Amino acid sequence: MTKSELFDKIMFMNKDKLTVQSLLQELDFTEAEAETYWALLNLETVSIRKVSTFSGINRGTTYESIKTLVTAGLVHARKSGEREYFSAESPEKIYDLIRGRRKELWNAQQQASKLIPELLAKKARPQGKPLVRYYEDDDGIVTILKDVLQSCSRLDEPLYRVYSSRSLRKYMYRKFPNFTDRRVAEGIAVKVIAIGEGSDTEGLSERKWLSESGDGDLSSYTIIYANKVANISISSDFTPYGVVIEDAGVASMQELLFERLWKTL
C-alpha cells in the first residue's frame, strides 16, 4: 500500500468515525459510547482491553459504555470461559433505534395533546384579572412571536395589528428570520402602522405610515393579537424585552384605537 493509499484509508475511517459519533450523539449516546461503538465496528470479536486500546478510552469507561450499547442492541456480548468478548452489531440496528425513538415521540405527542389543555385550564387567571408575562432577550421575543402565530391561527379571522417603530424593527426577527414566511403559510394577515420609513409591505399585510416625532427615538413595538397586547422595547445595552398583557378588555381597547387611527391615515 502506497503512502497516498494509506492516507486515503485513514481519512475515510476518520470520516466514518465522525459520522457515527454525530449520529449516535443525536440519539442521546455519550461521546464515549459513540467512540466505543465506532471502535468495535473496526474490530472483530474482542476483549474490553483491545477496545480500550483502540479507542483511547480507559477500561472503566469502556466497560460502562459497552453495557449501555449492549442494552441498546448495538453490541453483542459472549462469554468464552471466564472472559467476555464483544462485537458490534450491524449499523442497520441504528434504524431500529430511530424507529423506536419516533414511536416514543409520537406517544409523547398524543399525551401532550391531552395534558397541555388541562394544564392551561389550571393556569387560567382569576376571572377579571389580567395575566402579565415578561420576556427578555432574543429568545424571549421568539416566544412572543410564536404565541402570535399560535393565537391568531385559532381565530375565525386570523389577523393581528402592529405599531412598528423604525429603530426596533432590526431586533424583532433576527432569531426568527422566517417568521413572515410562517405567518403567510398559515394564512395570518397583519395590519401595520409603521412609524418611520424603511418598512416594506409583505404577503397578507397592509401598511400605513406615520412620520417620526422630533421629540426623541420611539423604540417600541406593539402587537395587538387575539385577547393580548405585547409591548416590545430595547434596553440601554440593546437587549430586547417584552411584556405581554392577556386581557380581553385591554386588547379590545387597543384594537379600537388602532382602527380609529388607521382610518385617518
C-alpha positions, 0 to 999 in steps of 0.5 A: 500500500502506497503512502497516498493509499494509506492516507486515503484509508485513514481519512475515510475511517476518520470520516466514518468515525465522525459520522457515527459519533454525530449520529449516535450523539443525536440519539442521546449516546455519550461521546464515549459510547459513540467512540466505543461503538465506532471502535468495535465496528473496526474490530472483530470479536474482542476483549474490553482491553483491545477496545480500550486500546483502540479507542483511547478510552480507559477500561472503566469507561469502556466497560460502562459504555459497552453495557449501555450499547449492549442494552441498546442492541448495538453490541453483542456480548459472549462469554468464552470461559471466564472472559467476555468478548464483544462485537458490534452489531450491524449499523442497520440496528441504528434504524431500529433505534430511530424507529423506536425513538419516533414511536416514543415521540409520537406517544409523547405527542398524543399525551401532550395533546391531552395534558397541555389543555388541562394544564392551561385550564389550571393556569387560567387567571382569576376571572377579571384579572389580567395575566402579565408575562415578561420576556427578555432577550432574543429568545424571549421575543421568539416566544412572543412571536410564536404565541402570535402565530399560535393565537391568531391561527385559532381565530375565525379571522386570523389577523393581528395589528402592529405599531412598528417603530423604525429603530426596533424593527432590526431586533424583532426577527433576527432569531426568527428570520422566517417568521413572515414566511410562517405567518403567510403559510398559515394564512395570518394577515397583519395590519401595520402602522409603521412609524418611520420609513424603511418598512416594506409591505409583505404577503397578507399585510397592509401598511400605513405610515406615520412620520417620526416625532422630533421629540426623541427615538420611539423604540417600541413595538406593539402587537395587538393579537387575539385577547393580548397586547405585547409591548416590545422595547430595547434596553440601554445595552440593546437587549430586547424585552417584552411584556405581554398583557392577556386581557380581553378588555385591554386588547379590545381597547387597543384594537379600537384605537388602532382602527380609529387611527388607521382610518385617518391615515 
